[in-house]
Amino acid sequence: MKTFYFLFLFVVSLCSGQTTLNPGEIMITGYYGDSFDVEDGCGDSFAFVSYVPLLPGTTIRFSEEDFDQWATGNEGDLVWENNTGNTIAALTNINIITSNQELTCGANPIASIGLAQYEEAITGAFWSLSTSNEEIIVFQGTAARTIGTAISVFLTDGEADATSVPPSLLGTNFITNFNNIDDDLDVAVYDAKTTFNDFNDFVTFLTNAGSTWATQDEGGGVDNGKDGIFPDYPDDLPEFAGNLSTISFDGEVLINAYPNPVKNKLVLQSKKNISSVIIHNSLGKEVYKNRSSSINSNIDMSDFQSGIYFIKVFINDLSGTIKVVKI
């Protein structure tokens, strides 16, 4: 009997074959805007993480132009696409080396996962974090500087104010704001916990610029991203873990299980029919058994005692066990 191993994902909304994101579900996790790079004069990169899985075909857009200057600004825009053919696990850190178009440092951006492309053909502007530290606006939309959903903002420009932020993000909930900390960052990486209790926990930690980030901003003709002084980039980017990650078999995501920890209902969302589910407690005693022929299976665990449970799921000749914490 073949066996595959389940970890955990949160359910996502689907639209036109991609993940439809909500405000806060994508956060910047690293920033490299050092204007002096001893290797090639170019020091532009950033990293981001998604709280939810990113389905094949998902696109996310990034702009370094102040929002109130989108009609006339000359700073850069970039689009990232999940072109891998597989769902990218939630809490996967993705790094994009953007170089610096103004210094002709690279023909194309390079993404650690997926495909990144500049959008200067649409905006007539060139990407250049290292020559004009400011902000990165994250959004989904049909084209550059066309917002469908504003997602988050990474703000590093001391001269920027609320007018540089999309209207739906005028509050502080989804903004990582370094204005009162360091308005000319060279390097910044998220440097705190990598397992989150829930969405609010995720947003709170990723936006707490003063407490959960490590930064460096020094002159002297030194490339702060590679000087061996913490933080370096990309060496010190975070690696996330915990209750969100990929479920796959032969490269295909088969099941999403959420939430974990679970208080009431556990949802098993599958691409194939689940034939049966068996649950054992931490002592190995069978406490639940159900035969099914549905894509999704909802398990009411509200009456279960708090503790650790093992859910064995069968899909035809495949089986796997997931560990769930009942709270």
C-alpha positions as CSV (number, residue, x, y, z in Angstrom):
1,M,0.0,0.0,0.0
2,K,1.4,3.4,-0.9
3,T,1.6,5.9,1.8
4,F,1.8,9.7,1.7
5,Y,2.2,12.2,4.4
6,F,-0.1,15.0,5.3
7,L,0.8,18.3,6.7
8,F,-1.5,21.3,6.9
9,L,-2.9,24.1,4.8
10,F,-5.6,26.7,5.1
11,V,-8.5,26.8,2.6
12,V,-8.3,29.5,0.0
13,S,-10.7,31.2,-2.3
14,L,-10.5,30.2,-6.0
15,C,-10.9,32.5,-8.9
16,S,-9.9,31.8,-12.5
17,G,-7.6,29.0,-11.4
18,Q,-5.6,31.1,-8.9
19,T,-5.6,32.0,-5.2
20,T,-7.7,35.1,-4.6
21,L,-5.9,36.8,-1.8
22,N,-7.2,39.0,1.0
23,P,-5.6,42.0,2.8
24,G,-2.7,40.8,4.9
25,E,-2.3,37.4,3.4
26,I,1.0,38.3,1.7
27,M,3.7,40.0,3.8
28,I,7.2,41.2,2.9
29,T,9.8,39.2,5.0
30,G,13.1,40.6,3.7
31,Y,14.4,43.8,2.0
32,Y,17.7,44.4,0.4
33,G,18.1,48.0,-0.8
34,D,21.8,48.6,-0.4
35,S,22.9,51.4,-2.8
36,F,26.5,50.2,-2.6
37,D,27.2,46.6,-3.6
38,V,30.9,45.9,-3.8
39,E,30.4,43.1,-6.3
40,D,28.5,44.8,-9.1
41,G,27.0,48.1,-7.9
42,C,23.5,46.5,-7.6
43,G,21.8,45.6,-4.4
44,D,18.1,45.0,-5.0
45,S,16.0,42.1,-3.6
46,F,13.0,41.4,-1.5
47,A,11.2,38.4,-0.1
48,F,7.6,37.6,0.7
49,V,5.5,34.9,2.3
50,S,1.9,33.9,1.9
51,Y,-0.3,32.9,4.8
52,V,-2.3,30.7,2.4
53,P,-1.4,28.2,-0.3
54,L,-0.7,29.7,-3.8
55,L,-2.3,27.8,-6.5
56,P,-0.8,27.4,-10.0
57,G,-1.4,30.5,-12.0
58,T,-1.6,32.8,-9.0
59,T,-0.2,36.3,-9.7
60,I,0.9,38.9,-7.2
61,R,2.0,42.4,-8.2
62,F,4.5,44.7,-6.4
63,S,5.1,48.4,-6.9
64,E,7.8,50.6,-5.4
65,E,6.0,53.8,-6.5
66,D,4.1,56.0,-4.0
67,F,0.4,55.2,-4.5
68,D,-0.5,58.9,-4.9
69,Q,2.0,59.1,-7.8
70,W,0.9,56.0,-9.7
71,A,-0.4,58.1,-12.6
72,T,2.9,59.9,-13.0
73,G,5.6,58.2,-11.0
74,N,8.8,56.7,-12.5
75,E,9.6,54.0,-10.0
76,G,9.4,50.3,-10.8
77,D,6.7,47.6,-10.9
78,L,7.0,43.8,-10.9
79,V,4.6,40.8,-11.3
80,W,5.2,37.4,-9.8
81,E,3.5,34.2,-11.0
82,N,3.3,30.7,-9.7
83,N,4.3,29.0,-12.9
84,T,5.5,25.8,-11.2
85,G,2.4,23.7,-12.1
86,N,2.0,22.9,-8.4
87,T,0.5,24.6,-5.3
88,I,3.1,26.4,-3.3
89,A,2.7,25.7,0.4
90,A,1.6,28.4,2.8
91,L,4.4,30.0,4.7
92,T,6.9,29.4,1.9
93,N,9.4,32.2,1.8
94,I,10.0,33.4,-1.8
95,N,13.0,35.6,-2.6
96,I,13.1,37.8,-5.7
97,I,16.5,39.2,-6.9
98,T,15.4,42.4,-8.7
99,S,18.8,43.9,-9.3
100,N,18.5,47.5,-10.4
101,Q,17.1,48.4,-13.8
102,E,18.4,51.9,-13.6
103,L,21.9,50.6,-13.4
104,T,21.3,47.8,-16.0
105,C,22.2,45.2,-13.4
106,G,20.1,42.4,-14.9
107,A,17.8,41.8,-17.8
108,N,15.2,40.0,-15.7
109,P,14.4,39.5,-12.0
110,I,15.1,36.0,-10.6
111,A,12.6,34.4,-8.2
112,S,13.6,31.5,-6.0
113,I,10.2,29.9,-6.8
114,G,8.0,30.9,-9.7
115,L,8.5,33.6,-12.3
116,A,9.1,37.3,-11.8
117,Q,8.9,39.9,-14.5
118,Y,9.3,43.7,-14.6
119,E,6.4,45.7,-15.9
120,E,8.2,48.7,-17.4
121,A,6.4,48.1,-20.7
122,I,3.2,49.0,-19.0
123,T,4.3,51.8,-16.7
124,G,7.4,53.1,-18.4
125,A,9.2,53.0,-15.1
126,F,12.3,51.0,-13.9
127,W,12.8,49.0,-10.7
128,S,15.5,50.5,-8.4
129,L,15.1,49.8,-4.7
130,S,18.8,50.5,-4.0
131,T,18.7,54.0,-5.4
132,S,15.4,55.2,-3.9
133,N,14.4,53.5,-0.7
134,E,10.7,53.9,-0.2
135,E,8.0,51.3,-0.1
136,I,6.8,48.0,-1.7
137,I,3.0,47.9,-2.3
138,V,1.7,44.4,-2.6
139,F,-1.6,43.8,-4.5
140,Q,-3.5,41.7,-6.9
141,G,-4.9,43.2,-10.1
142,T,-5.3,42.7,-13.8
143,A,-2.3,45.0,-14.7
144,A,0.5,47.0,-13.1
145,R,-0.9,49.8,-10.9
146,T,-4.4,48.5,-11.3
147,I,-5.5,47.4,-7.9
148,G,-8.1,44.6,-7.5
149,T,-7.2,43.9,-3.9
150,A,-4.6,45.8,-1.9
151,I,-2.8,43.3,0.3
152,S,0.0,44.9,2.3
153,V,2.7,47.6,2.3
154,F,6.4,47.6,3.3
155,L,7.2,51.3,4.1
156,T,10.8,52.6,4.5
157,D,10.6,56.2,3.2
158,G,10.7,58.8,5.9
159,E,9.0,61.3,3.5
160,A,6.1,58.9,2.7
161,D,2.8,59.3,4.5
162,A,-0.7,57.9,4.3
163,T,-1.1,59.2,0.7
164,S,1.5,56.7,-0.5
165,V,-0.6,53.8,0.7
166,P,-3.6,52.4,-1.1
167,P,-6.9,53.6,0.4
168,S,-8.0,50.2,1.6
169,L,-4.8,50.0,3.7
170,L,-4.9,53.4,5.3
171,G,-5.0,51.8,8.7
172,T,-1.9,50.2,10.2
173,N,-3.0,46.6,10.3
174,F,-1.2,45.5,7.1
175,I,1.7,48.0,7.0
176,T,5.2,47.2,8.1
177,N,6.4,50.7,8.8
178,F,10.0,51.7,9.4
179,N,9.5,55.4,9.1
180,N,10.1,56.1,12.8
181,I,12.9,53.5,13.0
182,D,15.1,53.9,10.0
183,D,13.9,55.6,6.8
184,D,16.9,54.5,4.7
185,L,17.2,50.8,5.3
186,D,20.0,48.9,3.6
187,V,19.0,45.4,4.8
188,A,16.0,44.2,6.8
189,V,14.9,40.7,7.6
190,Y,12.0,39.3,9.7
191,D,13.6,37.8,12.8
192,A,11.0,36.4,15.1
193,K,8.8,33.3,15.5
194,T,7.9,31.3,12.4
195,T,4.9,29.3,13.7
196,F,1.7,31.3,14.0
197,N,-1.5,30.6,16.0
198,D,-3.8,32.2,13.5
199,F,-4.1,34.9,10.9
200,N,-4.0,37.8,13.4
201,D,-0.9,36.4,15.0
202,F,0.8,36.2,11.5
203,V,-0.1,39.8,10.7
204,T,0.8,41.1,14.1
205,F,4.3,39.7,14.0
206,L,5.2,40.4,10.4
207,T,4.1,44.1,10.8
208,N,5.9,44.8,14.1
209,A,8.8,46.6,12.5
210,G,10.2,47.8,15.9
211,S,10.4,44.4,17.6
212,T,10.4,41.5,15.1
213,W,12.8,42.7,12.5
214,A,16.6,42.9,12.3
215,T,18.1,45.8,10.2
216,Q,21.3,47.2,9.1
217,D,22.1,50.6,7.7
218,E,25.7,51.6,7.6
219,G,27.9,53.6,5.1
220,G,31.6,53.3,4.6
221,G,31.5,51.6,1.2
222,V,30.5,48.3,2.5
223,D,27.9,45.9,1.1
224,N,25.7,45.4,4.2
225,G,24.0,42.5,2.6
226,K,27.2,40.4,2.5
227,D,29.4,41.8,5.2
228,G,29.0,38.9,7.7
229,I,27.3,41.2,10.2
230,F,23.7,40.1,11.0
231,P,21.5,40.5,9.1
232,D,22.9,39.5,5.7
233,Y,20.8,39.0,2.6
234,P,19.6,36.5,1.6
235,D,21.6,34.3,4.1
236,D,19.5,35.4,7.1
237,L,16.1,35.3,5.5
238,P,13.6,33.4,7.8
239,E,12.5,29.8,7.2
240,F,8.9,29.4,8.3
241,A,7.4,26.3,9.9
242,G,4.4,25.1,11.9
243,N,0.9,24.4,11.1
244,L,0.9,25.4,7.5
245,S,2.8,23.5,4.8
246,T,2.5,21.4,1.6
247,I,0.5,18.2,1.3
248,S,1.6,16.5,-1.9
249,F,2.0,13.1,-3.6
250,D,4.1,12.8,-6.7
251,G,4.3,16.6,-6.8
252,E,0.5,17.0,-6.6
253,V,-1.3,18.6,-3.6
254,L,-4.0,16.2,-2.5
255,I,-5.4,17.4,0.8
256,N,-5.8,20.5,2.8
257,A,-6.5,20.0,6.5
258,Y,-7.5,22.9,8.7
259,P,-7.5,24.4,11.3
260,N,-4.8,22.9,13.4
261,P,-5.0,23.2,16.3
262,V,-8.7,22.6,16.1
263,K,-11.4,23.6,18.5
264,N,-14.6,22.4,16.9
265,K,-14.7,21.3,13.2
266,L,-11.8,19.8,11.3
267,V,-12.1,20.1,7.6
268,L,-10.3,17.8,5.1
269,Q,-10.4,19.2,1.6
270,S,-9.3,16.8,-1.1
271,K,-8.9,16.8,-4.8
272,K,-10.0,13.1,-4.8
273,N,-12.7,11.2,-3.0
274,I,-11.8,10.3,0.6
275,S,-12.8,6.7,1.1
276,S,-12.5,6.6,4.9
277,V,-11.2,8.4,8.0
278,I,-10.1,6.8,11.3
279,I,-9.0,8.7,14.4
280,H,-6.9,7.4,17.2
281,N,-6.1,9.2,20.5
282,S,-2.6,9.6,21.9
283,L,-2.9,6.1,23.6
284,G,-3.7,4.4,20.3
285,K,-7.4,3.9,21.0
286,E,-9.7,4.3,18.0
287,V,-12.2,7.1,18.8
288,Y,-13.7,7.8,15.4
289,K,-14.3,5.9,12.1
290,N,-16.3,7.0,9.1
291,R,-16.6,5.7,5.6
292,S,-17.0,8.4,2.9
293,S,-17.1,8.9,-0.8
294,S,-17.0,12.7,-0.9
295,I,-14.3,15.2,-1.9
296,N,-14.5,17.0,1.4
297,S,-14.9,15.5,4.9
298,N,-15.9,17.6,7.9
299,I,-15.2,16.1,11.3
300,D,-16.9,17.4,14.4
301,M,-14.3,17.3,17.2
302,S,-16.1,19.7,19.6
303,D,-16.8,16.8,22.0
304,F,-13.2,15.4,21.9
305,Q,-11.1,15.9,25.0
306,S,-8.1,18.2,24.6
307,G,-5.0,16.5,23.4
308,I,-3.2,15.0,20.4
309,Y,-5.1,12.9,17.8
310,F,-3.9,11.0,14.8
311,I,-6.2,11.1,11.8
312,K,-5.6,8.4,9.2
313,V,-7.1,9.2,5.8
314,F,-7.6,6.8,3.0
315,I,-7.9,7.7,-0.7
316,N,-8.2,4.5,-2.7
317,D,-4.9,2.7,-2.2
318,L,-3.2,5.8,-0.7
319,S,-3.2,6.4,3.0
320,G,-1.6,8.9,5.3
321,T,-1.8,10.0,9.0
322,I,-1.9,13.6,10.2
323,K,-1.4,14.7,13.8
324,V,-3.9,17.2,15.1
325,V,-4.0,19.1,18.3
326,K,-7.4,19.5,19.9
327,I,-7.8,22.6,22.1
